[in-house]
Amino acid sequence: MSNIEMTAVFEPCEEGGFIAYIQEIPGINTQGETIDEAKENLTEAINLMFEERFAKI
């Protein structure tokens, strides 16, 4: 399996916490109270997207 490089973007929210999204994949976005939580949630969102896509193959 080859490595895939993507750009994760983390932006602070005015009300606190962070918004996170993958620049190259529209619709992969999430949030978290901390950057670490946002990273975990983003990883989960990416994994779910790939699981769904590969299940259709």
C-alpha positions, -999 to 999 in steps of 0.1 A, spaced: 0 0 0 14 35 -9 14 65 14 -10 93 7 -1 128 17 -29 153 25 -30 187 40 -48 190 73 -59 225 83 -67 235 118 -84 269 125 -93 283 159 -129 291 165 -140 324 181 -161 304 207 -132 281 214 -119 249 201 -108 242 165 -122 234 131 -103 208 111 -105 198 75 -86 181 47 -78 206 20 -78 180 -8 -110 162 1 -142 183 2 -166 171 30 -139 158 53 -142 182 82 -147 181 120 -140 200 152 -125 195 186 -119 214 219 -82 210 215 -59 204 184 -53 169 196 -90 162 198 -95 177 164 -67 155 149 -83 124 164 -117 134 150 -102 142 116 -84 108 115 -117 91 123 -135 110 95 -108 101 70 -109 64 80 -147 63 77 -146 79 43 -121 53 30 -140 24 46 -172 35 29 -154 39 -5 -137 6 -3 -169 -12 8 -184 -2 -26 -156 -18 -46 
